[in-house]
Amino acid sequence: MQKFEYASPTTKEQAVALLGKSWGETEVLAGGTDLLSLMKDFIVTPKRVVNIKGIAELSLIRMPRNGSANIGALVTIEQLIDTLGRGFPAITDAAKGITSPQIRNMGTVGGDLLQRPRCWYYRAGFGLLPKGENGEPLVANGDNRYHAILGNDGEAKFVNPSSLAPALIALNAKIKIFGPAGGREVAADKFFVAPRSDSDREYTLEPNEIVMGISIPPTLGVRSATYEVRQKEALDWPLAAASVALTLDAAKKVKAARIALGHVAPTPWLAEAAAEYLTGKTINEDVAAEAGKIALAGAKPLSRNAYKVQLARVAVKRAILQAAG
């Protein structure tokens, strides 16, 4: 691991003052479950690490009685499960998919959103948009079993690794950010972006800003669920996931729907056409299956990951049925 300065601020103002103006100069330490691995493998080599664990307000969860929630960035996955309980099924379903007790107790909400891609080319030091010696794209022509099947027309072929992001997008959550200019909020479905160069990041965060937490609007009357398809029950990232939020009328017909897919694109994927299809319908197996087909209608599998299309369809179908009860 390369030598670095270490700072431990106690306020958000101190923290952002310690961060650099360009990516790579500094890194933020929260749970450290991803950052420390990246530093040990020399994927990131910051000159300064800023530990934000001393900022008390980032560890709070507030849950007013209107069904909303404000979750601090330092809240651990285990605390999230224990506190939210059955009130936010899509989020707790996703959090419980993180099966490692160690990561549940160390990993944080902010860390889950900001973890770097799990693409093995990136993790092996070939860069975010890996290319060979002659400039040929390594992923498109290589081992792409776990890569993107949606939104992969550009150079970014990895999948967004966040477990919580699809659920937050389905629930219309906002990401709270603080920087030198003060605080701001970004809709969760606008927070993630596909990078255009190796020096970019996968989110709309500036190098000298920190994620403060998440704001979830009132969810009373909203039925939600997350369904993940995994290769094994032990700790691993899903092959495909879907989060669904439904509002039903008195006749059990869908008044409004949001569907977000995870682990199938460089960003969490909002399936707007599938959600629109559900509106006005009564949920049953056939309707849910058709929504899954619509959600994956634009899929463009790479050479070795076409199997993920069917897995994602099933994830959408089962998340809809689970949310509808």
Rosetta blueprint (number, residue, H / E / L):
1 M L
2 Q L
3 K L
4 F L
5 E E
6 Y E
7 A E
8 S L
9 P L
10 T L
11 T L
12 K H
13 E H
14 Q H
15 A H
16 V H
17 A H
18 L H
19 L L
20 G L
21 K L
22 S L
23 W E
24 G L
25 E L
26 T E
27 E E
28 V E
29 L E
30 A L
31 G L
32 G L
33 T L
34 D L
35 L H
36 L H
37 S H
38 L H
39 M H
40 K H
41 D L
42 F L
43 I L
44 V L
45 T L
46 P L
47 K L
48 R E
49 V E
50 V E
51 N E
52 I L
53 K L
54 G L
55 I L
56 A H
57 E H
58 L H
59 S H
60 L L
61 I E
62 R E
63 M L
64 P L
65 R L
66 N L
67 G L
68 S L
69 A E
70 N E
71 I E
72 G E
73 A L
74 L L
75 V L
76 T E
77 I H
78 E H
79 Q H
80 L H
81 I H
82 D H
83 T H
84 L H
85 G H
86 R H
87 G H
88 F L
89 P H
90 A H
91 I H
92 T H
93 D H
94 A H
95 A H
96 K H
97 G L
98 I L
99 T L
100 S L
101 P H
102 Q H
103 I H
104 R H
105 N H
106 M H
107 G L
108 T E
109 V H
110 G H
111 G H
112 D H
113 L H
114 L H
115 Q L
116 R L
117 P L
118 R L
119 C L
120 W H
121 Y H
122 Y H
123 R H
124 A L
125 G L
126 F L
127 G L
128 L L
129 L L
130 P L
131 K E
132 G L
133 E L
134 N L
135 G L
136 E L
137 P E
138 L L
139 V L
140 A L
141 N L
142 G L
143 D L
144 N L
145 R L
146 Y L
147 H L
148 A L
149 I L
150 L L
151 G L
152 N L
153 D L
154 G L
155 E L
156 A L
157 K L
158 F L
159 V L
160 N L
161 P L
162 S L
163 S L
164 L L
165 A H
166 P H
167 A H
168 L H
169 I H
170 A H
171 L L
172 N L
173 A L
174 K E
175 I E
176 K E
177 I E
178 F E
179 G E
180 P L
181 A L
182 G E
183 G E
184 R E
185 E E
186 V E
187 A E
188 A H
189 D H
190 K H
191 F H
192 F E
193 V L
194 A L
195 P L
196 R L
197 S L
198 D L
199 S L
200 D L
201 R L
202 E L
203 Y E
204 T L
205 L L
206 E L
207 P L
208 N L
209 E L
210 I E
211 V E
212 M E
213 G E
214 I E
215 S E
216 I E
217 P L
218 P L
219 T L
220 L L
221 G L
222 V E
223 R E
224 S E
225 A E
226 T E
227 Y E
228 E E
229 V E
230 R L
231 Q L
232 K L
233 E L
234 A L
235 L L
236 D L
237 W L
238 P L
239 L L
240 A E
241 A E
242 A E
243 S E
244 V E
245 A E
246 L E
247 T E
248 L E
249 D L
250 A L
251 A L
252 K L
253 K E
254 V E
255 K E
256 A E
257 A E
258 R E
259 I E
260 A E
261 L E
262 G E
263 H L
264 V L
265 A L
266 P L
267 T L
268 P L
269 W E
270 L E
271 A L
272 E H
273 A H
274 A H
275 A H
276 E H
277 Y H
278 L H
279 T L
280 G L
281 K L
282 T E
283 I L
284 N L
285 E H
286 D H
287 V H
288 A H
289 A H
290 E H
291 A H
292 G H
293 K H
294 I H
295 A H
296 L L
297 A L
298 G L
299 A L
300 K L
301 P L
302 L L
303 S L
304 R L
305 N L
306 A L
307 Y H
308 K H
309 V H
310 Q H
311 L H
312 A H
313 R H
314 V H
315 A H
316 V H
317 K H
318 R H
319 A H
320 I H
321 L H
322 Q H
323 A H
324 A H
325 G L
